[in-house]
Amino acid sequence: MKATETRLKGVFVLEPKVFGDARGWFMESWSQRKMEEAGIKVDFVQDNQSFSAQKGTLRGLHYQLNPKCQAKLLRCTRGKIFDVAVDIRKGSPQYGQWVGVELSAENKKQLFIPRGFAHGFITLTDDVEVQYKADNYYAPECDGNIRWNDPDIGVEWPIEPVILSEKDQQAPLLKARMDLNFVYGE
């Protein structure tokens, strides 16, 4: 597995080795040992999967507050998405900065997002399935989000969203989120 750190410290693009022959292909999508060799120490406790029927479906930017914040390892198993991580750790030199990566069933890339980052994606095709692991259980009382088009963050989404949840449409700007309790260096 090839692990490449993005311009945001702690956010990695992972590219598993894919072995193919006349039957199809095989890849190891998760190996704790290989992750630790790449400098990523995480114990996942929950697997999640989402389906989006229509191109232009935007989900995010979501996070969970302490003490239930989550690190995630995300991959697209059908279709194609543009996946985004935003640093929301107070005091971080990268605070408010974002990185985006195209993940697809074809390229088999994965994105590791550590705790203290908001996450979201937009579907670039119809019929998209996304799977991700989390290192903490979902806790609705710790659930939060920030606006997908926050001008202070300036995510350059490759297409305009067509479908957003009501929650995501009404999300506050990052500077209005006084409840953020991520501290850089934790």
C-alpha positions in Angstrom: 0.0 0.0 0.0 1.3 3.4 -1.0 0.5 6.2 1.6 1.0 9.8 0.4 0.5 12.6 2.9 -1.4 15.5 1.4 -0.6 19.2 1.9 -2.7 18.9 5.1 -0.5 17.2 7.7 -2.2 13.9 8.8 -4.4 13.6 5.8 -3.3 10.7 3.6 -4.2 9.3 0.1 -3.8 5.6 0.2 -3.3 3.5 -2.9 -3.6 -0.2 -2.3 -1.7 -2.7 -4.5 -4.2 -4.2 -7.0 -3.5 -7.7 -8.3 -5.3 -8.6 -11.5 -5.6 -11.5 -13.9 -8.2 -13.0 -16.2 -10.6 -13.5 -13.3 -10.6 -9.9 -12.3 -8.7 -8.3 -9.4 -7.9 -8.5 -5.7 -6.7 -5.8 -3.3 -6.2 -5.5 0.4 -8.4 -2.5 1.4 -7.2 -2.4 5.0 -4.2 -3.5 6.9 -3.5 -2.2 10.4 0.2 -3.3 10.1 0.7 -1.4 6.8 -1.1 1.7 8.1 1.2 1.7 11.2 4.2 1.3 8.9 3.0 4.5 7.1 2.8 6.3 10.5 -1.0 6.0 10.9 -2.1 4.5 14.2 -5.8 4.0 14.4 -8.3 1.4 15.8 -11.5 1.4 13.7 -14.7 0.4 15.5 -17.4 1.1 12.9 -18.0 0.5 9.2 -20.5 2.7 7.3 -21.8 2.7 3.7 -23.8 5.3 1.8 -25.5 5.3 -1.6 -26.2 8.4 -3.6 -28.5 7.9 -6.7 -27.8 11.2 -8.5 -24.7 13.0 -9.7 -24.2 16.3 -7.8 -25.3 14.9 -4.4 -23.3 16.7 -1.7 -22.8 15.3 1.7 -21.0 17.5 4.3 -19.0 19.1 5.6 -19.6 17.0 8.8 -17.6 16.2 11.9 -18.1 15.0 15.5 -17.1 16.9 18.5 -14.9 15.7 21.4 -15.1 13.3 23.1 -16.6 11.4 20.2 -14.6 12.9 17.3 -13.7 10.5 14.5 -10.9 9.6 12.2 -12.1 8.1 9.0 -10.8 6.0 6.1 -13.0 6.5 3.1 -13.2 4.8 -0.3 -15.6 4.9 -3.2 -16.7 1.4 -4.3 -19.1 2.4 -7.1 -19.0 5.5 -9.3 -16.8 8.6 -8.5 -16.7 11.3 -5.9 -14.7 14.4 -5.0 -13.8 14.0 -1.3 -12.8 16.9 0.9 -11.2 17.3 4.3 -11.0 20.6 6.2 -8.8 21.3 9.2 -11.0 22.6 12.0 -8.4 22.3 14.9 -8.1 25.6 16.8 -4.5 26.8 16.7 -3.5 24.6 13.8 -1.3 26.4 11.2 -3.6 24.7 8.6 -6.9 25.9 10.3 -9.6 26.4 7.7 -7.6 24.9 4.9 -8.9 22.1 2.8 -7.7 19.3 0.5 -9.8 17.5 -2.1 -9.1 14.1 -3.8 -11.0 12.2 -6.5 -11.9 8.8 -5.3 -13.5 6.2 -7.6 -14.2 2.5 -8.0 -11.8 2.6 -10.8 -8.8 4.3 -9.2 -9.4 2.5 -5.8 -7.7 5.3 -3.9 -8.7 5.9 -0.3 -8.6 9.0 1.9 -7.5 8.9 5.6 -8.9 11.8 7.5 -7.7 12.2 11.1 -9.7 13.5 14.1 -10.2 17.3 14.1 -11.2 17.6 10.4 -14.5 18.2 8.8 -15.4 15.9 5.9 -17.6 16.0 2.9 -18.0 14.8 -0.7 -19.9 15.4 -3.9 -20.8 12.7 -6.3 -19.4 13.0 -9.8 -21.5 10.2 -11.3 -24.9 8.7 -10.7 -25.2 5.6 -8.6 -22.4 6.1 -6.1 -21.5 3.9 -3.2 -19.1 5.1 -0.5 -17.7 3.0 2.4 -15.8 4.3 5.3 -14.4 3.2 8.6 -14.5 5.3 11.8 -12.5 5.0 14.9 -15.4 6.2 17.2 -19.1 5.4 17.2 -21.5 7.9 15.8 -22.9 10.1 18.6 -25.8 12.4 17.5 -25.1 14.7 20.5 -21.6 15.4 19.1 -22.6 15.7 15.5 -21.8 19.0 13.7 -21.4 20.6 10.3 -20.2 23.7 8.5 -21.4 25.1 5.3 -20.2 23.4 2.2 -19.6 26.7 0.4 -18.1 28.7 3.3 -16.3 31.6 1.6 -13.6 31.6 4.3 -12.7 28.0 3.4 -13.2 28.3 -0.3 -13.5 24.6 -1.3 -13.3 24.4 -5.1 -16.0 21.8 -5.8 -15.7 20.5 -9.3 -19.4 20.7 -10.0 -22.4 22.6 -8.4 -24.4 20.5 -6.0 -27.9 19.4 -7.2 -29.0 17.7 -4.0 -28.2 18.7 -0.4 -29.9 17.7 2.8 -31.8 20.3 4.7 -29.2 20.0 7.5 -26.4 20.8 5.0 -28.3 23.7 3.4 -28.6 25.3 6.8 -25.1 24.6 8.2 -23.3 27.6 9.8 -20.1 29.1 8.6 -16.9 27.9 10.3 -16.3 31.2 12.1 -19.8 30.9 13.7 -19.0 27.4 15.1 -18.1 28.4 18.7 -18.7 24.8 19.8 -15.5 23.4 18.1 -13.4 21.8 20.7 -10.5 20.4 18.7 -7.2 21.8 19.8 -4.2 21.4 17.6 -1.7 18.9 18.9 -4.2 16.7 20.7 
